[in-house]
Amino acid sequence: MDIPRIFNITERAHRIHNPITPEKLATLGAALRLEPGTRVLDLGSGSGEMLCTWARDHGIVGTGVDMSRLFSAQAAQRAAALGVAGRVTFIHGDAAGYISAEKVDVAACVGATWIGGGVAGTIGLLARSLSAGGIVLVGEPYWRRLPPTEEVARGCLASAIADFLTLPELLASFGHLGYDVVEMVLADQDGWDRYEAAKWLTMRRWLDANPDDELAPEIREKLGTEPVRHATFTREYLGWGVFALMSRHSAGPA
């Protein structure tokens, strides 16, 4: 079980596999007012930076699940490096359908809502692991500027304009699902640069070391086109954020 190899190649040097920066990730942890012992589940945990830094900074206890064998190993190494290996556990496995055996205080899927077939399905999946009054965290793209054409949407690596909502529409959609939005931390263009541009040096060094690999032509093509694609489309049109939600069904009287 693993993700497509090309992602293990292009993002192997990433600690965070989405456009949020370390500073914004720290802002998110502080904004959630995490207490020592808070139990956090992270589905699609990547290289484990969120759980590891929150364990170091806030004393949380966490479990991460990710399909990438490489990223799961990197997460365990990061936990050891930060001295939190006793507080966080990383499982190499399929996050789709994963339900925690013990209820958690925060259930997160930050940038991998495909595991539940979209935002609504992923929120439903996370809710099955959540204790009453807990927080769901969802990381999701939105249109920063509505693309003028479907071609522009495809330049943002969407299949169509309809793939994503504008920010007001996305926030409203959480309410339609029965959730209050209680916090949000939004990526910015610098965050997109750090996520996308970091791949370019990784790809170049991989090509220099692996010129005869079967994926070398594909990586070569991506390195030649990704900087312009990113600057033309993703950087200008696509936003991304992490949204903290609480079920209205567990709230007090209005």
C-alpha angles and dihedrals in degrees: 000000000000144000119261109294094238091069091051087054101044097040101034091112094047121106091186118040098202137051097275113110126221088255093053090046089055090047089053093051091050092045091056090056092226115199126207110275095026107152114228129186117196117191111198090019097173112189092350101245096140096051095039097050093042090051089052096043103033107018095242122163113226149181123200128193123196137162095218112095091199096049092046090054091047090051092055090048091050091051090053092047092053093044095243101109089118092057103045132049126196122204122198101218148096111301091196106105095004114150122184116242088219123045115253135210095224124029114189141186106174109187103342106085089144085085089076097034092260140332098307095047092046093050088051090051093048091048090062090066096041128105119226110284092016128140128250115208119201127180113202142157122243135179110272086184120012108248112245092218140021088245090062090049090053088050086061087055091253118129091223143350087259091065092082138031130221115260095260090047092049092050091048091050091062089057090051087056091055099259134125115222102230101171142358137188115195127206118230135207091276088056090053089050092052092049097044103031093049087065092061097064090043091052093047094050091045090052092050090052097039109034094150098045116124090241094050095097091051093047090046091053092048093049089052095051110026099079093056093040091052094047093046101044123004096042093051105036111025126077127185134195148165114238126198114211136185125193115251089213090070095046127104123254117303 
